[in-house]
Amino acid sequence: MDINEIQEKVNAFLVDELEIDESKIEDEARLKEDLGIDSLEVVDVIVLVDEEFGFKMRPEDFKELKTYGQFCRFIEERVG
């Protein structure tokens, strides 16, 4: 799976499930500050990663990621 496929799945989830404005989703967008992903939504994101990409992500892994681009590359490193 390449980075474009990963971004498509992540974008669809962020827009459909978390109701994030698609125009805000870009590589340098900060997960918490720009996209508004709060601590409760982190659980949803972790479940998404498990279901869509087939690996378990720990909450502490997510906390280390600051931007949307970092998040997608994190997934790519594990599934690529």
C-alpha positions as YAML, in Angstrom:
chain: A
units: angstrom
residues:
- id: 1
  name: MET
  ca: [0.00, 0.00, 0.00]
- id: 2
  name: ASP
  ca: [1.45, 3.34, -1.01]
- id: 3
  name: ILE
  ca: [1.18, 6.72, 0.69]
- id: 4
  name: ASN
  ca: [-1.64, 7.86, -1.63]
- id: 5
  name: GLU
  ca: [-3.83, 4.89, -0.70]
- id: 6
  name: ILE
  ca: [-3.10, 5.49, 2.98]
- id: 7
  name: GLN
  ca: [-4.01, 9.17, 2.68]
- id: 8
  name: GLU
  ca: [-7.26, 8.32, 0.88]
- id: 9
  name: LYS
  ca: [-8.34, 6.00, 3.71]
- id: 10
  name: VAL
  ca: [-7.25, 8.40, 6.44]
- id: 11
  name: ASN
  ca: [-8.93, 11.37, 4.71]
- id: 12
  name: ALA
  ca: [-12.19, 9.48, 4.28]
- id: 13
  name: PHE
  ca: [-12.20, 8.58, 7.97]
- id: 14
  name: LEU
  ca: [-11.34, 12.08, 9.15]
- id: 15
  name: VAL
  ca: [-14.06, 13.65, 7.00]
- id: 16
  name: ASP
  ca: [-16.79, 11.01, 7.46]
- id: 17
  name: GLU
  ca: [-16.28, 9.91, 11.06]
- id: 18
  name: LEU
  ca: [-14.67, 12.91, 12.78]
- id: 19
  name: GLU
  ca: [-16.38, 15.52, 10.55]
- id: 20
  name: ILE
  ca: [-13.15, 17.39, 9.85]
- id: 21
  name: ASP
  ca: [-13.29, 19.91, 7.02]
- id: 22
  name: GLU
  ca: [-11.42, 18.33, 4.11]
- id: 23
  name: SER
  ca: [-9.87, 21.67, 3.16]
- id: 24
  name: LYS
  ca: [-7.93, 21.62, 6.45]
- id: 25
  name: ILE
  ca: [-6.28, 18.25, 5.73]
- id: 26
  name: GLU
  ca: [-2.74, 18.77, 4.46]
- id: 27
  name: ASP
  ca: [0.71, 17.38, 5.28]
- id: 28
  name: GLU
  ca: [1.67, 20.13, 7.72]
- id: 29
  name: ALA
  ca: [-1.73, 20.31, 9.46]
- id: 30
  name: ARG
  ca: [-1.26, 19.71, 13.19]
- id: 31
  name: LEU
  ca: [-3.45, 16.87, 14.41]
- id: 32
  name: LYS
  ca: [-4.62, 18.52, 17.60]
- id: 33
  name: GLU
  ca: [-4.45, 22.25, 16.90]
- id: 34
  name: ASP
  ca: [-5.44, 22.40, 13.20]
- id: 35
  name: LEU
  ca: [-7.60, 19.30, 12.78]
- id: 36
  name: GLY
  ca: [-9.07, 19.38, 16.28]
- id: 37
  name: ILE
  ca: [-8.48, 15.71, 17.13]
- id: 38
  name: ASP
  ca: [-9.07, 15.53, 20.87]
- id: 39
  name: SER
  ca: [-8.24, 12.81, 23.38]
- id: 40
  name: LEU
  ca: [-11.57, 11.02, 22.88]
- id: 41
  name: GLU
  ca: [-11.16, 10.96, 19.11]
- id: 42
  name: VAL
  ca: [-7.67, 9.47, 19.46]
- id: 43
  name: VAL
  ca: [-9.38, 6.21, 20.46]
- id: 44
  name: ASP
  ca: [-11.40, 6.30, 17.24]
- id: 45
  name: VAL
  ca: [-8.25, 6.95, 15.21]
- id: 46
  name: ILE
  ca: [-6.47, 4.00, 16.85]
- id: 47
  name: VAL
  ca: [-9.43, 1.72, 16.06]
- id: 48
  name: LEU
  ca: [-9.33, 2.95, 12.44]
- id: 49
  name: VAL
  ca: [-5.65, 2.06, 12.13]
- id: 50
  name: ASP
  ca: [-6.31, -1.45, 13.47]
- id: 51
  name: GLU
  ca: [-9.32, -2.04, 11.18]
- id: 52
  name: GLU
  ca: [-8.03, -0.39, 8.00]
- id: 53
  name: PHE
  ca: [-4.32, -1.13, 8.17]
- id: 54
  name: GLY
  ca: [-4.09, -4.28, 10.29]
- id: 55
  name: PHE
  ca: [-1.76, -3.29, 13.09]
- id: 56
  name: LYS
  ca: [-2.19, -2.11, 16.65]
- id: 57
  name: MET
  ca: [-1.24, 1.48, 17.32]
- id: 58
  name: ARG
  ca: [-0.59, 2.53, 20.89]
- id: 59
  name: PRO
  ca: [-1.94, 5.83, 22.26]
- id: 60
  name: GLU
  ca: [1.63, 6.88, 23.08]
- id: 61
  name: ASP
  ca: [2.57, 6.37, 19.40]
- id: 62
  name: PHE
  ca: [-0.16, 8.80, 18.38]
- id: 63
  name: LYS
  ca: [0.92, 11.37, 20.97]
- id: 64
  name: GLU
  ca: [4.40, 11.49, 19.42]
- id: 65
  name: LEU
  ca: [2.96, 12.38, 16.01]
- id: 66
  name: LYS
  ca: [2.32, 16.08, 15.53]
- id: 67
  name: THR
  ca: [1.14, 16.48, 11.92]
- id: 68
  name: TYR
  ca: [-1.12, 14.71, 9.45]
- id: 69
  name: GLY
  ca: [1.92, 13.97, 7.26]
- id: 70
  name: GLN
  ca: [3.78, 12.33, 10.14]
- id: 71
  name: PHE
  ca: [0.71, 10.24, 10.92]
- id: 72
  name: CYS
  ca: [0.41, 8.96, 7.34]
- id: 73
  name: ARG
  ca: [4.15, 8.21, 7.11]
- id: 74
  name: PHE
  ca: [3.93, 6.35, 10.45]
- id: 75
  name: ILE
  ca: [1.27, 4.09, 8.91]
- id: 76
  name: GLU
  ca: [3.24, 3.71, 5.69]
- id: 77
  name: GLU
  ca: [6.33, 2.53, 7.60]
- id: 78
  name: ARG
  ca: [4.32, -0.25, 9.20]
- id: 79
  name: VAL
  ca: [2.30, -1.45, 6.22]
- id: 80
  name: GLY
  ca: [4.65, -0.58, 3.36]
...
